[in-house]
């Protein structure tokens, strides 16, 4: 039993010369978003198309904005059913679409250059995780509910805590790759931001 994949010399040469169709990058980005587990939308909104060039397409998951992506992928914590959703499910779906494009030379049916995935942010219908509840309490927020924006802010706090521990252990400053933008939309988020600022100053001392 075998699987054979072949392309004509003309299609192969065209791929070498022209590279990837830019529509593929946007399609792969949309695939990654659609497969990512959805609760508040924080995880899906943390996915970006970092590179969309003829020789390189890169879809990135920003765990600074959504640390729980890592836990879901590795099957850590209380939610284990999404383990390997990136390594297996997303990779296989993208590979299937890529192979189809290489063989046929046609864009996938839904691939359109410039079409960004739409992500609706909302309040979770589940109870926040224990770490999230602790930080919500510190910010005098309702620890029984969590919004996408609060989850993203908490993710930044937790990532900086991890960076601070790593920095103290190695003696080297750990740089984060994502810039931080504060949005003071309401009093509660502002309080959470203040906790975040305080921890940043502590780590940088």
trRosetta pair geometry for C-beta under 8 A, 3 or more apart (Angstrom, degrees):
i j d omega theta_ij theta_ji phi_ij phi_ji
5 99 6.3 -76 -136 -158 144 113
5 102 7.7 45 169 95 120 124
5 103 6.6 -100 -161 -78 90 114
6 103 7.7 71 73 -121 39 92
7 11 4.4 -109 174 85 112 123
7 12 5.1 138 97 -58 117 86
7 15 7.7 33 127 -10 163 136
7 102 5.9 -91 -68 153 139 85
7 103 5.9 -136 -87 -114 89 45
8 11 4.8 91 56 9 82 100
8 12 6.9 -148 93 -6 41 88
9 12 5.6 -57 -145 38 32 113
9 13 6.1 31 159 -19 68 107
10 13 6.1 -57 -148 37 26 107
10 14 6.4 27 153 -20 62 108
11 14 5.6 -53 -146 35 32 113
11 15 6.5 37 153 -22 64 103
11 102 7.3 113 149 177 121 56
11 103 7.8 50 140 -158 161 19
11 105 5.2 -116 -125 -68 115 115
12 15 5.8 -53 -154 32 31 112
12 16 6.6 30 150 -18 64 105
13 16 5.6 -53 -150 35 35 113
13 17 6.3 24 156 -12 68 110
14 17 5.9 -62 -145 43 30 105
14 18 5.5 -8 172 14 71 118
14 105 7.3 37 80 -124 146 117
15 18 6.8 -65 -118 54 19 85
15 19 7.1 69 -176 -100 52 16
15 102 6.6 26 -91 -131 148 83
16 19 8.0 2 177 -65 12 54
18 21 7.9 20 134 -72 116 63
18 54 6.5 -135 151 -145 45 124
19 53 7.3 -40 152 140 150 65
19 54 2.5 86 84 174 154 94
19 55 5.2 -78 -129 -57 129 58
20 24 5.2 -99 -180 51 106 139
20 25 6.9 95 131 -44 132 91
20 52 8.0 -117 100 -170 126 62
20 53 7.5 86 50 102 111 39
20 54 5.5 170 38 -152 68 38
20 55 7.2 178 5 -65 98 16
20 56 7.9 -144 16 29 134 15
20 57 5.8 -96 119 -38 171 114
21 24 4.9 106 70 -16 83 100
21 101 7.0 -129 21 -168 121 138
21 107 6.0 -117 115 -91 161 95
21 111 7.5 75 107 143 126 142
21 113 7.7 -112 157 -70 87 108
22 25 5.8 -42 -166 23 50 114
22 26 7.2 41 146 -9 70 101
22 52 5.7 73 -146 152 79 112
22 113 4.8 51 100 -122 102 117
23 26 5.9 -58 -156 41 42 107
23 27 6.1 43 148 -22 72 109
23 107 5.2 -3 93 -133 143 131
23 111 4.2 96 147 152 109 105
23 112 5.9 -64 -140 -156 109 7
23 113 4.2 -79 -80 -57 75 75
24 27 5.5 -59 -146 39 32 112
24 28 6.1 31 157 -20 69 105
24 57 6.3 -87 109 -80 103 157
24 97 7.5 158 -143 130 90 112
24 98 7.1 75 -160 -102 130 76
24 101 6.3 -5 -96 -75 123 174
24 107 7.3 -137 -64 -131 73 82
24 108 7.6 103 -110 5 69 104
24 111 6.2 -4 -85 -147 41 144
25 28 5.9 -53 -145 36 28 108
25 29 6.4 33 152 -22 62 106
25 49 5.6 95 159 -157 103 129
25 51 7.7 -119 -134 108 135 48
25 52 3.3 121 151 -128 173 105
25 57 4.5 -154 -100 -131 89 111
25 59 7.8 172 -162 -62 72 89
26 29 5.5 -50 -149 33 34 117
26 30 6.5 35 152 -18 64 104
26 49 6.7 -32 -93 -77 52 162
26 52 7.1 37 -43 -126 68 149
26 111 6.8 125 76 -157 92 75
26 112 6.6 -70 99 80 139 52
26 113 5.9 147 8 -130 140 34
26 114 6.3 -45 -84 12 159 16
26 115 5.2 110 157 55 136 70
26 116 7.0 -88 -146 -79 104 42
27 30 5.7 -54 -151 36 33 111
27 31 6.4 37 149 -22 65 103
27 97 6.6 -151 128 162 127 152
27 107 7.7 168 -40 -173 149 94
27 108 5.4 128 -162 50 158 128
27 110 6.6 129 -126 93 105 81
27 111 3.7 -41 -62 -107 135 92
27 112 7.7 116 -67 21 89 44
28 31 5.4 -48 -148 33 35 116
28 32 6.4 38 153 -21 65 102
28 49 7.8 115 78 -110 92 104
28 57 6.0 89 41 151 152 137
28 59 5.6 -135 126 -42 104 134
28 94 4.9 55 -133 -129 100 114
28 97 7.1 -172 -84 78 78 139
28 98 7.9 29 -82 -60 120 99
29 32 5.9 -53 -152 33 30 112
29 33 6.6 27 151 -16 63 106
29 47 6.9 154 -161 136 77 107
29 48 7.5 -20 -138 179 118 23
29 49 4.3 -50 -82 -66 137 107
29 59 5.4 -178 -95 -112 64 113
29 116 7.3 -50 115 -136 138 56
29 117 6.0 -144 129 -17 91 111
30 33 5.7 -55 -149 37 33 111
30 34 6.2 32 156 -19 67 109
30 110 7.5 -116 97 123 153 119
30 115 7.0 -1 -58 110 135 101
30 117 4.6 160 -111 -77 66 102
31 34 5.8 -59 -146 38 29 110
31 35 6.3 18 160 -12 65 111
31 90 6.7 132 130 -148 97 79
31 93 5.2 -174 -177 120 128 124
31 94 5.7 160 92 -76 150 81
31 97 7.0 -140 -62 -5 155 151
32 35 6.3 -64 -146 40 25 104
32 36 6.4 34 155 -33 63 106
32 47 5.3 -175 118 -171 118 147
32 59 4.9 170 -27 160 159 149
32 61 7.8 -138 173 -68 129 94
32 86 7.8 31 -143 -123 95 84
32 90 5.3 53 -114 -151 68 130
32 94 7.4 16 -59 -61 85 124
33 36 5.9 -51 -149 22 30 115
33 44 4.9 74 -154 -157 84 98
33 47 5.3 -164 -81 67 79 143
33 117 3.9 123 37 162 164 169
33 119 6.5 -115 -163 -72 127 106
34 117 7.3 -139 -41 -134 77 132
35 85 6.1 173 147 172 100 101
35 89 5.3 173 -170 126 133 116
35 90 4.8 177 81 -84 152 85
35 93 6.4 -175 -61 18 143 154
36 43 5.2 -160 163 125 124 112
36 44 5.0 164 83 -88 130 75
36 47 6.4 -157 -30 -39 155 140
36 69 7.4 -31 -146 -122 118 102
36 85 6.8 119 -112 127 44 133
36 90 7.7 27 -58 -76 71 130
37 43 6.4 30 70 67 76 157
37 72 5.8 -134 22 -159 135 151
37 79 7.8 125 176 155 172 142
37 82 4.9 -56 -47 -97 130 156
37 85 6.7 -173 -29 -23 91 177
38 41 6.4 19 -151 -83 88 57
38 43 7.5 -139 -98 57 43 109
38 44 6.1 10 -101 -32 87 131
39 42 7.7 -26 70 25 90 91
39 43 7.5 67 29 8 89 113
39 124 5.1 15 156 -120 107 95
39 125 7.4 -134 -160 29 83 77
39 126 6.4 -51 -151 20 128 117
40 43 8.0 108 59 1 80 77
40 121 6.4 16 159 -158 78 69
40 122 5.8 -147 -146 70 55 59
40 123 6.8 -18 -118 -146 96 12
40 124 4.8 -50 -62 -63 98 83
40 146 6.8 -72 -70 111 146 89
40 147 6.4 129 -149 177 130 34
40 148 3.7 173 151 -80 109 76
40 151 5.4 139 58 10 158 148
41 44 5.3 -60 -157 47 59 111
41 45 5.6 56 147 -24 85 108
41 119 4.9 138 -167 167 110 99
41 120 5.6 -136 -85 88 151 45
41 121 4.3 -134 74 -99 136 50
41 122 6.1 94 -5 16 117 72
41 148 4.9 -26 63 -104 89 144
42 45 6.0 -61 -145 39 26 107
42 46 6.5 26 155 -24 62 110
42 65 7.2 -158 179 144 89 87
42 66 4.9 156 137 -104 92 110
42 68 7.6 67 93 40 121 118
42 121 7.2 71 -64 -128 59 97
42 148 4.4 -180 -60 -154 84 79
42 149 8.0 -164 -94 -53 105 21
42 151 4.4 -104 -49 93 164 125
42 152 5.1 -161 -142 -58 113 86
42 155 7.3 162 164 -22 134 140
43 46 5.8 -62 -155 31 30 112
43 47 7.6 35 149 -30 61 98
43 66 4.6 151 -102 176 53 150
43 68 6.4 -84 -77 81 111 98
43 69 5.1 142 -138 -78 102 92
43 72 7.3 6 -119 16 154 151
44 47 6.1 -48 -165 12 41 114
44 117 7.3 -114 174 125 106 133
44 119 4.4 175 111 -122 116 128
45 65 7.4 -101 101 137 89 135
45 66 7.5 137 65 -47 75 134
45 119 4.6 -168 -73 101 79 154
45 121 6.5 4 -41 -76 146 103
45 148 7.0 77 13 176 140 131
45 152 7.7 -50 82 -80 123 133
46 61 6.3 52 117 -165 100 61
46 62 4.3 -129 -176 58 93 91
46 63 7.4 99 157 -72 143 27
46 65 4.2 -179 -112 85 111 115
46 66 3.8 -136 -10 7 158 121
46 69 6.5 -126 83 -38 138 139
46 152 7.5 175 -69 -115 110 104
47 59 6.5 7 -176 177 99 98
47 60 7.1 166 -152 86 53 46
47 61 5.7 -20 -100 -100 76 65
47 62 7.5 -155 -76 10 27 82
47 117 7.6 5 84 51 117 143
48 59 7.4 173 87 -155 36 57
48 60 5.4 -16 62 61 84 95
48 62 6.7 40 3 -27 110 113
49 52 5.4 18 161 -48 119 115
49 57 7.8 -45 -155 -165 95 81
49 58 7.4 122 -168 82 51 57
49 59 6.0 -32 -104 -104 59 69
49 60 7.9 156 -105 18 11 80
50 58 4.6 -50 68 101 100 109
50 59 7.2 155 14 -117 85 15
50 60 4.4 48 -25 -9 127 124
51 56 5.1 -23 134 119 134 104
51 57 6.4 -176 99 -141 82 22
51 58 3.8 48 37 26 103 108
52 57 5.7 32 -117 -120 55 77
52 58 7.9 -118 -56 35 50 63
53 56 4.8 20 58 53 106 80
53 57 7.3 -158 41 -68 55 52
59 94 7.9 -143 15 -98 142 153
61 66 7.5 -85 179 70 87 111
61 69 5.2 -165 171 152 127 158
61 86 6.9 -66 -30 -103 151 146
62 65 4.5 35 112 22 115 107
62 66 6.5 85 87 25 74 87
62 178 5.8 76 -156 -73 123 145
63 66 6.3 -80 -126 77 39 59
63 67 5.2 67 178 -111 82 48
63 69 5.4 -123 -100 56 82 112
63 70 5.1 47 -130 -36 136 110
63 155 7.5 -141 170 -179 51 119
63 159 7.0 144 125 -98 81 127
64 67 7.4 28 -118 -66 14 80
64 155 6.8 114 153 133 31 104
64 156 6.2 41 167 -105 79 70
64 159 5.0 174 -129 130 63 177
64 176 5.6 101 -115 -166 141 117
64 177 6.9 -164 -25 53 142 76
64 178 4.4 -171 69 29 149 132
65 152 5.1 -12 -172 -148 79 99
65 155 5.8 59 161 93 21 140
65 156 7.0 8 -102 -62 42 89
65 178 6.5 -106 -37 147 95 171
66 69 4.9 71 114 -25 102 106
66 151 7.3 31 -117 132 77 105
66 152 6.5 -40 -70 -106 71 75
66 155 5.4 -68 -100 -116 21 167
67 70 6.0 -42 -179 23 58 111
67 71 7.3 49 134 -11 75 103
67 155 4.2 178 -2 -146 93 91
67 158 5.3 -90 9 84 168 126
67 159 5.6 -162 -78 -60 121 94
68 71 5.1 -51 -151 39 55 113
68 72 6.0 57 150 -22 77 101
68 129 7.5 167 -101 -10 124 148
68 151 7.5 -43 2 -179 131 115
68 155 7.0 -93 -8 -98 80 113
69 72 5.9 -57 -149 38 29 110
69 73 6.2 28 154 -19 65 110
69 86 8.0 59 174 -43 100 133
70 73 5.8 -57 -146 37 28 110
70 74 6.2 7 163 -2 65 113
70 76 7.8 -7 124 35 77 124
71 74 6.2 -65 -139 49 26 97
71 76 4.5 -94 -147 69 77 98
71 77 4.8 25 179 5 128 128
71 79 7.6 81 126 61 104 95
72 75 7.7 28 -178 -72 27 35
72 79 6.2 -20 -108 102 80 117
72 82 4.6 -13 -178 87 98 129
72 83 7.6 -147 164 -78 49 40
72 85 6.6 -26 138 21 104 126
73 82 7.4 -52 -77 122 34 96
73 83 7.0 70 172 -144 26 43
73 84 6.7 78 -167 -79 65 23
73 85 6.3 -107 -105 40 65 81
73 86 5.2 -15 -119 14 120 113
73 87 7.0 106 -167 -11 103 96
74 83 6.8 -25 142 -131 15 85
75 80 4.5 48 -161 -145 88 80
75 82 7.5 -175 -89 72 67 56
75 83 3.2 6 -65 -93 111 117
75 84 7.5 -7 -38 -15 108 74
76 80 7.9 117 -9 -97 8 81
77 80 7.7 -177 76 -62 57 72
77 129 6.8 -24 -161 -133 137 133
78 129 7.3 -172 21 -118 116 94
79 82 6.5 13 145 16 104 105
80 83 5.7 -1 -178 -37 67 111
82 85 4.5 -25 179 -35 87 130
84 87 4.5 -67 -151 56 81 106
84 88 4.3 43 146 3 112 112
84 89 7.1 124 122 -5 74 85
85 88 7.1 -53 -110 55 15 85
85 89 4.8 -27 -154 36 55 128
85 90 6.4 62 145 -21 64 100
86 89 7.4 -13 -51 53 11 83
86 90 4.9 -24 -137 33 44 131
86 91 6.9 65 154 -30 52 93
87 90 7.7 63 14 46 16 92
87 91 5.9 -19 -180 -3 27 133
88 91 6.4 -61 -125 42 7 104
88 92 6.0 2 171 -15 54 116
89 92 6.2 -64 -147 36 18 107
89 93 6.4 14 160 -16 60 110
90 93 5.9 -58 -148 36 30 110
90 94 6.3 23 158 -13 66 109
91 94 6.0 -60 -147 41 28 107
91 95 6.0 29 156 -21 65 110
92 95 5.7 -55 -143 37 29 113
92 96 6.3 35 156 -24 63 105
93 96 5.8 -52 -152 31 29 114
93 97 6.7 23 153 -13 62 106
94 97 5.8 -58 -152 39 33 109
94 98 6.2 34 152 -21 68 108
95 98 5.6 -56 -145 37 32 112
95 99 6.2 32 157 -20 67 105
96 99 6.0 -54 -147 35 27 109
96 100 6.5 29 153 -20 61 107
97 100 5.6 -54 -149 35 32 114
97 101 6.5 32 153 -19 64 105
97 108 5.1 -20 -153 -69 108 139
97 111 8.0 135 -177 -59 127 123
98 101 5.7 -56 -151 35 32 110
98 102 6.4 32 152 -20 66 105
99 102 5.7 -53 -147 35 33 112
99 103 6.3 26 157 -15 66 108
100 103 6.1 -59 -146 39 27 106
100 104 6.0 -7 169 11 66 115
100 106 7.9 -56 144 68 89 86
100 108 6.6 78 89 -87 130 86
101 104 6.6 -70 -131 53 22 88
101 105 7.1 66 -180 -105 56 12
101 106 6.9 -125 -125 72 60 44
101 107 6.8 18 -116 -114 107 32
101 108 6.6 -60 -65 -40 102 79
102 105 7.8 11 -176 -66 16 50
107 111 4.3 -131 175 71 105 124
108 111 4.3 98 57 -22 85 111
112 115 4.2 65 78 -16 104 129
121 147 7.4 55 159 173 102 89
121 148 3.8 -116 -159 45 100 156
121 149 6.9 66 170 -40 143 78
122 147 7.4 -116 145 -144 26 74
122 148 6.4 72 39 -27 30 113
123 145 5.9 1 -173 178 118 113
123 146 7.1 153 -155 87 71 34
123 147 4.9 -47 -97 -97 71 71
123 148 7.7 -107 -78 -16 31 72
124 128 7.0 123 60 -76 147 66
124 145 6.8 174 59 -161 84 64
124 146 5.1 14 19 66 123 84
124 147 7.4 -151 -4 -93 77 22
124 148 8.0 136 -44 -61 81 60
124 151 7.5 95 -36 -54 123 135
127 133 7.7 4 165 -71 92 120
127 144 6.2 -54 -127 -156 85 62
128 132 3.8 -120 174 100 116 124
128 133 4.9 155 90 -60 113 74
128 136 6.3 108 56 -12 170 143
128 143 6.6 -106 45 -178 131 62
128 144 7.3 -172 11 -157 96 14
128 145 7.2 78 -30 150 102 6
128 146 4.2 98 -83 -28 111 130
128 151 8.0 -161 -123 -92 103 92
129 132 4.7 89 56 10 75 108
129 133 7.0 -139 95 -11 35 88
130 133 5.6 -53 -147 32 31 113
130 134 6.6 34 155 -21 64 102
131 134 5.8 -52 -154 31 32 114
131 135 6.7 23 154 -11 64 107
131 154 7.5 136 123 170 93 121
131 158 6.4 57 153 -98 139 130
132 135 6.0 -62 -151 41 33 105
132 136 6.1 34 153 -21 68 109
132 146 5.7 -14 162 -86 137 153
132 150 8.0 92 -164 131 108 103
132 151 6.9 -15 -125 -113 134 74
132 154 5.3 56 -120 163 80 167
133 136 5.6 -55 -144 37 30 113
133 137 6.3 34 156 -22 64 104
133 143 4.3 70 -154 -175 79 110
133 144 7.9 42 -119 -72 103 36
134 137 5.9 -56 -154 32 28 112
134 138 6.7 29 150 -19 63 105
134 143 7.9 72 -45 -134 18 128
135 138 5.5 -48 -148 33 38 114
135 139 6.5 25 155 -9 66 108
135 154 5.1 141 84 -125 153 106
135 157 6.2 137 -132 83 147 155
135 158 7.9 -93 -47 -55 150 92
135 192 7.2 66 153 -134 102 98
135 195 6.9 157 -160 120 91 157
136 139 5.9 -65 -150 45 32 104
136 141 4.4 -89 -168 75 82 106
136 142 6.9 -44 165 83 127 34
136 143 4.3 150 92 -103 121 69
136 146 6.8 -109 -75 -91 140 95
136 150 7.0 46 -98 173 100 135
136 154 7.6 -31 -53 -82 78 134
136 192 7.8 -18 -108 -94 51 116
137 140 7.5 33 -178 -78 35 28
137 141 7.5 -95 -66 52 21 66
137 143 4.9 4 -59 -69 83 134
138 195 5.8 93 120 -110 120 148
139 188 6.4 85 141 -169 114 73
139 191 4.3 131 -163 115 87 109
139 192 4.3 4 -117 -76 156 71
139 194 8.0 140 -122 52 92 92
139 195 5.7 -91 -78 -15 94 137
140 188 7.4 -132 88 -122 77 80
140 191 6.0 -67 43 161 97 166
141 150 7.0 178 153 -131 168 144
141 188 4.7 89 -98 -159 107 119
141 191 7.1 176 -45 74 97 128
141 192 6.9 0 -25 -57 139 110
142 145 5.2 14 108 36 120 94
146 150 5.2 -131 -159 86 78 123
146 151 5.4 88 154 -62 120 92
146 154 7.8 -42 -149 1 130 145
147 150 4.7 93 53 10 80 102
147 151 6.8 -142 93 -7 41 88
148 151 5.6 -57 -149 36 30 113
148 152 6.5 30 154 -20 65 104
149 152 5.8 -53 -150 34 32 110
149 153 6.5 31 152 -17 64 105
149 183 7.5 -89 -153 75 128 122
149 185 6.9 -16 161 28 168 143
149 189 6.1 -22 127 -110 123 133
150 153 5.7 -54 -149 37 34 111
150 154 6.2 34 153 -19 67 106
150 188 7.5 -28 -92 128 120 112
150 189 6.6 -121 -83 -100 77 84
150 192 6.3 -178 -134 -61 81 173
151 154 5.7 -53 -145 38 31 111
151 155 6.3 40 152 -27 63 104
152 155 5.5 -48 -150 29 32 118
152 156 6.9 35 151 -20 62 100
153 156 5.8 -52 -157 30 35 112
153 157 6.7 36 147 -18 65 103
153 189 6.7 168 -35 -151 159 84
153 192 4.9 77 127 133 147 127
153 193 6.5 -83 -145 -75 133 65
153 196 6.2 -101 -176 -55 93 143
154 157 5.5 -51 -152 35 38 114
154 158 6.2 34 153 -17 69 106
154 192 7.2 -63 -63 -166 73 128
155 158 5.9 -57 -146 39 30 108
155 159 6.2 30 155 -20 65 108
156 159 5.8 -55 -144 37 29 111
156 160 6.4 27 156 -17 63 107
156 180 6.6 100 -151 -118 144 113
156 196 6.1 30 100 -139 113 130
157 160 5.9 -61 -152 38 28 108
157 161 6.5 32 150 -23 64 104
157 192 7.9 -102 -40 179 137 88
157 195 6.6 4 -110 115 139 103
157 196 5.1 -106 -80 -104 94 83
157 199 5.9 85 -145 46 85 157
158 161 5.4 -48 -149 31 35 116
158 162 6.5 36 151 -18 64 102
159 162 5.6 -51 -152 36 34 112
159 163 6.3 36 148 -20 65 105
159 176 6.8 85 133 -112 123 126
160 163 5.3 -48 -143 37 37 114
160 164 6.2 43 153 -24 66 102
160 176 7.4 -46 -86 -53 77 138
160 196 7.5 112 23 -157 149 78
160 199 5.7 117 105 123 131 116
160 200 6.2 -64 -160 -87 155 68
160 203 5.9 -126 172 -24 99 160
161 164 5.7 -52 -150 33 30 113
161 165 6.6 30 151 -18 63 103
161 199 6.7 -45 -70 -176 79 138
161 203 8.0 -133 -96 -76 33 126
162 165 5.8 -53 -152 34 32 111
162 166 6.4 30 152 -16 65 107
163 166 5.7 -57 -148 40 32 111
163 167 6.1 37 152 -25 66 107
163 174 4.0 -153 -159 87 92 131
163 176 6.5 -66 -77 -61 157 94
163 203 6.7 49 94 -163 98 148
164 167 5.5 -51 -144 34 30 114
164 168 6.4 27 157 -16 64 104
164 174 7.8 -118 -54 38 26 122
164 199 7.6 -106 -35 173 148 93
164 202 7.3 14 -124 106 149 92
164 203 4.0 -107 -93 -117 111 106
165 168 6.0 -57 -150 37 29 107
165 169 6.3 26 153 -19 64 111
166 169 5.7 -59 -146 38 31 111
166 170 6.0 1 166 5 68 114
166 174 5.1 61 88 -54 119 148
167 170 6.6 -71 -137 50 22 90
167 171 7.5 75 174 -101 55 4
167 172 6.5 -117 -133 81 63 44
167 173 5.8 21 -129 -119 118 36
167 174 4.9 -116 -65 -1 93 97
167 203 6.8 99 39 -171 150 95
168 171 7.7 28 -164 -70 22 44
170 174 7.9 96 48 -58 128 98
176 180 7.9 50 91 -44 142 102
182 193 5.4 83 -141 -148 111 140
183 189 7.2 -27 94 139 76 142
184 189 6.6 170 -139 96 43 103
184 190 4.6 43 -140 -88 98 101
184 193 6.7 -86 -90 18 80 157
185 189 5.3 34 48 43 87 151
186 189 5.3 88 55 15 73 101
186 190 7.0 -133 99 -8 35 94
187 190 5.6 -61 -151 36 31 115
187 191 6.5 33 153 -22 66 102
188 191 5.7 -51 -153 30 33 111
188 192 6.6 31 150 -15 64 104
189 192 5.5 -53 -150 38 37 113
189 193 6.3 43 149 -23 67 103
190 193 5.4 -50 -148 34 33 115
190 194 6.5 38 150 -24 64 100
191 194 5.6 -50 -153 29 34 114
191 195 6.9 36 149 -18 63 98
192 195 5.7 -47 -154 32 37 112
192 196 6.5 40 146 -20 64 106
193 196 5.2 -55 -152 37 36 118
193 197 6.3 39 150 -22 68 102
194 197 5.5 -47 -146 33 34 113
194 198 6.4 38 153 -21 63 103
195 198 5.7 -54 -152 34 31 113
195 199 6.5 26 153 -16 64 106
196 199 6.0 -59 -151 37 29 107
196 200 6.5 34 150 -23 64 104
197 200 5.5 -52 -150 31 33 114
197 201 6.5 30 154 -16 66 104
198 201 5.9 -57 -152 36 31 108
198 202 6.5 31 150 -20 64 107
199 202 5.4 -51 -146 35 36 115
199 203 6.3 36 155 -20 67 104
200 203 6.0 -57 -150 36 29 108
200 204 6.3 15 157 -9 64 114
201 204 6.0 -63 -142 44 29 105
201 205 6.8 49 154 -46 62 94
202 205 5.9 -38 -158 1 32 116
